[in-house]
Amino acid sequence: MFPWGLTFRFLKELAIGLWLFSPLLFALVLGILLLGYLAGKDEGWSPPDSFYWAFVTATTVGYGDFRPTRRKSRVIAVLIAVLGLLTTGIIIALGVLAATKAWNRS
């Protein structure tokens, strides 16, 4: 039988963690988007292309379809990547904490 109770406890703990850290996560994502917009403006990209590039860079996927050519944009790309890693790390840590709390209550 599938342990639905454990799953629901995990999801509840994860939702609580995400709620508590939502201001920080929101600030990090906003920073990524603003930096992406600045780099895109410098490179001559449209805003949707700039936000797409920022998302792809922040998640460290890096398809290469948009590539910064100016020094300022490259520095911004590094900052976006660091903010993306920080955001991902926080979300993973919240998931581990939620799993630990859910498991300990079972």
Phi, psi and omega per residue, in radians:
M1 nan 2.472 -3.096
F2 -1.348 2.345 -3.111
P3 -1.372 1.323 -3.111
W4 -1.058 -0.625 -3.129
G5 -1.046 -0.753 3.120
L6 -1.116 -0.730 -3.139
T7 -1.104 -0.802 -3.133
F8 -1.175 -0.623 3.083
R9 -1.139 -0.719 3.095
F10 -1.064 -0.849 -3.125
L11 -1.097 -0.650 3.104
K12 -1.140 -0.820 3.130
E13 -1.115 -0.679 3.110
L14 -1.133 -0.752 3.121
A15 -1.089 -0.710 3.109
I16 -1.099 -0.807 3.132
G17 -1.079 -0.772 3.121
L18 -1.124 -0.662 3.108
W19 -1.115 -0.785 -3.106
L20 -1.173 -0.601 -3.119
F21 -1.685 0.090 -3.098
S22 -1.026 -0.652 3.091
P23 -1.080 -0.723 3.122
L24 -1.172 -0.799 3.135
L25 -1.102 -0.703 3.097
F26 -1.078 -0.761 3.136
A27 -1.109 -0.718 3.129
L28 -1.135 -0.790 3.137
V29 -1.144 -0.702 3.089
L30 -1.090 -0.727 3.086
G31 -1.063 -0.727 3.104
I32 -1.077 -0.795 -3.121
L33 -1.152 -0.729 3.126
L34 -1.147 -0.751 3.091
L35 -1.117 -0.678 3.081
G36 -1.094 -0.697 3.105
Y37 -1.116 -0.752 3.131
L38 -1.099 -0.762 3.126
A39 -1.139 -0.729 3.137
G40 -1.131 -0.654 3.096
K41 -1.128 -0.718 3.119
D42 -1.161 -0.591 -3.106
E43 -1.552 -0.207 -3.131
G44 1.498 0.389 3.108
W45 -1.544 2.747 3.060
S46 -1.274 2.747 3.103
P47 -0.974 -0.784 3.099
P48 -1.068 -0.679 3.088
D49 -1.148 -0.657 3.123
S50 -1.123 -0.755 3.140
F51 -1.197 -0.683 3.067
Y52 -1.042 -0.851 3.136
W53 -1.060 -0.719 3.131
A54 -1.102 -0.736 3.127
F55 -1.119 -0.805 -3.140
V56 -1.115 -0.656 3.117
T57 -1.248 -0.739 -3.111
A58 -1.141 -0.569 3.118
T59 -1.518 0.067 3.137
T60 1.023 0.459 3.070
V61 -1.331 -0.941 3.050
G62 1.032 1.196 -3.134
Y63 -1.113 -0.552 3.126
G64 1.603 0.053 3.119
D65 -1.273 -0.485 2.976
F66 -2.099 2.283 -3.100
R67 -2.410 2.183 3.122
P68 -1.193 2.432 -3.130
T69 -1.953 -0.319 -3.118
R70 -1.666 2.640 -3.095
R71 -1.017 -0.781 -3.122
K72 -1.050 -0.754 -3.134
S73 -1.168 -0.607 3.109
R74 -1.184 -0.679 3.075
V75 -1.127 -0.721 3.091
I76 -1.086 -0.669 3.121
A77 -1.066 -0.703 3.102
V78 -1.130 -0.758 3.117
L79 -1.092 -0.721 3.107
I80 -1.091 -0.747 3.134
A81 -1.095 -0.725 3.123
V82 -1.130 -0.783 3.101
L83 -1.104 -0.650 3.095
G84 -1.146 -0.724 3.086
L85 -1.129 -0.700 3.109
L86 -1.108 -0.783 3.118
T87 -1.073 -0.826 3.122
T88 -1.080 -0.728 3.121
G89 -1.083 -0.716 3.119
I90 -1.128 -0.762 -3.139
I91 -1.129 -0.719 3.098
I92 -1.128 -0.746 3.119
A93 -1.076 -0.685 3.096
L94 -1.141 -0.638 3.087
G95 -1.155 -0.737 3.104
V96 -1.137 -0.757 3.111
L97 -1.081 -0.757 3.127
A98 -1.104 -0.727 3.125
A99 -1.134 -0.717 -3.136
T100 -1.120 -0.800 3.131
K101 -1.121 -0.738 -3.130
A102 -1.144 -0.727 -3.125
W103 -1.157 -0.720 -3.115
N104 -1.209 -0.370 3.121
R105 -1.590 -0.065 -3.114
S106 -1.494 nan nan
